[in-house]
Amino acid sequence: MKVILTSDVKSVGARGAVLDVKDGYANNYLLPQRLAVPATPGAIKQLEQQQNAKKRKQAEEVANAQEVATQLEGMTLRVAAKAGGNGRLFGTVTNANVADAIHEQLGVTIDRHKIEMKDGIKALGTYPVEIRLGNNVVAKSAIQVVALK
């Protein structure tokens, strides 16, 4: 019996796979557990439409990530923080501060977990930063920490 898996089944296949399994296995386990549906022509067509929609969405996400990466690439973001007379900060500039600076300066919202710095920044100066936008798109930028006036 041909079935389409609706979820991953160990040692059988991944979600969306069209498989030919024994009738008893399909009727007694896969179908009652709602792990699969019969592979009718309508169900196969619906699966193809879902896969095409998923590919289009993924291509759109890659294009958006590359667009944001071109904006961020080589850009120097300014982050203002309270500092003492010797250039040391009262606190630390973290990934969240950098994400806020990106949002303020570019209007782009980026998850703070996608921003990679060596350590928290504790002094005034310019520091390199990598922003992983997903789908193997990485933007390298710099952060300039200035004293808050």
C-alpha positions as CSV (number, residue, x, y, z in Angstrom):
1,M,0.0,0.0,0.0
2,K,1.3,3.4,-0.9
3,V,1.2,6.0,1.9
4,I,2.5,9.5,2.6
5,L,4.1,9.9,6.0
6,T,2.7,12.8,8.0
7,S,5.5,12.7,10.6
8,D,8.9,11.1,11.0
9,V,8.8,7.4,11.6
10,K,11.9,5.7,12.9
11,S,13.5,3.2,10.5
12,V,10.7,3.9,8.0
13,G,11.1,7.4,6.6
14,A,10.9,11.1,7.1
15,R,7.8,13.4,7.0
16,G,6.5,13.8,3.5
17,A,8.0,10.6,2.1
18,V,5.8,8.6,-0.3
19,L,6.4,4.9,0.6
20,D,5.2,1.5,-0.4
21,V,4.6,-0.4,2.9
22,K,2.8,-3.7,3.7
23,D,-1.0,-3.4,3.9
24,G,-1.1,-4.7,7.5
25,Y,1.6,-2.3,8.7
26,A,-0.3,0.6,7.1
27,N,-3.8,-0.4,8.2
28,N,-2.9,-1.5,11.7
29,Y,-0.2,1.0,12.7
30,L,0.5,3.9,10.4
31,L,-3.0,5.0,9.6
32,P,-4.6,4.6,13.0
33,Q,-1.7,6.4,14.7
34,R,-2.1,9.2,12.1
35,L,1.5,8.8,11.1
36,A,0.5,8.4,7.4
37,V,-2.3,9.0,5.0
38,P,-3.1,6.9,1.9
39,A,-1.2,8.1,-1.2
40,T,-4.2,9.1,-3.4
41,P,-3.6,11.3,-6.4
42,G,-5.1,14.3,-4.6
43,A,-2.9,13.7,-1.5
44,I,0.2,13.5,-3.7
45,K,-0.8,16.7,-5.5
46,Q,-1.3,18.4,-2.1
47,L,2.1,17.2,-0.9
48,E,3.8,18.6,-4.1
49,Q,2.1,22.0,-3.5
50,Q,3.2,22.1,0.1
51,Q,6.8,21.2,-1.0
52,N,6.7,24.0,-3.7
53,A,5.4,26.5,-1.2
54,K,8.2,25.5,1.3
55,K,10.8,26.0,-1.4
56,R,9.5,29.4,-2.3
57,K,9.4,30.5,1.3
58,Q,12.9,29.3,1.9
59,A,14.2,31.1,-1.3
60,E,12.4,34.3,0.0
61,E,14.1,33.9,3.4
62,V,17.5,33.5,1.8
63,A,16.9,36.6,-0.4
64,N,15.8,38.7,2.6
65,A,18.9,37.5,4.6
66,Q,21.2,38.4,1.8
67,E,19.6,41.8,1.5
68,V,20.1,42.5,5.2
69,A,23.7,41.1,5.0
70,T,24.5,43.6,2.2
71,Q,23.3,46.4,4.5
72,L,25.3,45.2,7.4
73,E,28.5,44.2,5.6
74,G,31.3,46.5,6.4
75,M,29.1,48.9,8.3
76,T,30.2,50.4,11.6
77,L,27.4,50.4,14.2
78,R,27.6,53.0,17.0
79,V,26.7,51.9,20.5
80,A,26.7,54.5,23.3
81,A,27.4,53.4,26.8
82,K,28.3,55.1,30.1
83,A,32.1,55.2,30.5
84,G,34.6,56.4,33.1
85,G,37.5,58.8,32.4
86,N,39.9,56.0,31.5
87,G,37.8,54.5,28.7
88,R,36.4,51.7,30.8
89,L,32.6,51.1,30.6
90,F,30.3,51.0,33.6
91,G,28.9,47.6,32.6
92,T,29.2,45.6,29.4
93,V,28.0,46.0,25.8
94,T,26.2,42.8,25.1
95,N,24.6,41.1,22.0
96,A,21.3,42.6,23.1
97,N,22.8,46.1,23.0
98,V,24.1,45.4,19.5
99,A,20.7,44.1,18.3
100,D,19.1,47.2,19.7
101,A,21.6,49.4,17.8
102,I,21.0,47.5,14.6
103,H,17.2,48.1,15.0
104,E,17.7,51.8,15.7
105,Q,20.1,52.5,12.9
106,L,18.7,50.2,10.2
107,G,15.2,49.4,11.3
108,V,16.0,45.7,11.0
109,T,15.1,43.3,13.9
110,I,17.8,40.7,14.5
111,D,17.7,38.0,17.2
112,R,20.5,38.7,19.8
113,H,21.5,35.0,19.6
114,K,22.5,35.4,16.0
115,I,25.1,38.0,16.9
116,E,28.6,36.6,17.7
117,M,31.2,38.6,19.6
118,K,34.2,37.2,21.4
119,D,33.3,38.5,24.8
120,G,31.2,41.3,26.2
121,I,32.8,44.6,25.4
122,K,34.1,46.5,28.5
123,A,36.0,49.4,27.0
124,L,35.6,52.1,24.4
125,G,36.8,51.3,20.9
126,T,35.9,49.5,17.7
127,Y,35.3,45.7,17.8
128,P,34.5,43.1,15.0
129,V,31.2,41.3,15.1
130,E,29.6,38.5,13.0
131,I,25.9,38.3,12.4
132,R,24.5,34.9,11.4
133,L,21.3,35.6,9.5
134,G,20.5,32.0,8.7
135,N,20.7,29.9,5.6
136,N,24.6,30.2,5.7
137,V,24.4,33.9,5.3
138,V,26.9,35.8,7.5
139,A,27.5,39.5,7.7
140,K,30.8,40.8,9.2
141,S,30.5,44.3,10.7
142,A,32.1,46.4,13.4
143,I,30.8,48.0,16.6
144,Q,32.1,51.4,17.7
145,V,31.5,51.9,21.4
146,V,31.4,55.6,22.3
147,A,30.9,57.3,25.6
148,L,27.4,58.3,26.4
149,K,27.1,62.1,26.7
